[in-house]
């Protein structure tokens, strides 16, 4: 009975299968012990490079989003910058015009000061001449007063018609 049982093809197949599983598992255990000791260094390098590639991709995506965000901010800021540039240009033109106006005003002021100094000098000379004329006028007035009162007598030398100022006598 046992002989018939072991000759049954199903039992033989099942026994063969069971024997194969046992041999494969024992071989796998032995190989796993040796494989863990003798790992290929290229596998570790490949895993490290895969990790670096994954990190680089994430960083690249973050940088792309940052670039897009910065481009959008640039598009928002650009009109403000252009208006500031325009304002600065206008202000520089105004400054240049004011500088030229200031230079012109300074030149005119210097010319007016020079003219005023000349007029002041002329005024001082005129006042001095007026004083001289007033002094001469007061002298002439005093002389005429003295003549009219008869205090001054003119002496005639050679001619009776000519009176000399050098020979004036006062009584």
Secondary structure, DSSP 8 states (H G I E B T S, - for coil): -HHHHHHSHHHHHHHHHHHHHHHHHHHHHHHHHHHHHS--HHHHHHHHHHHHHHHHHHHHHHHHHHHHHHHHHHHHHHHHHHHHHHHHHHHHHHHHHHHHHHHHHHHHHHHHHHHHHHHHHHHHHHHHHHHHHHHHHHHHHHHHHHHHHT-EEE--SS-SS---SSSEEE-
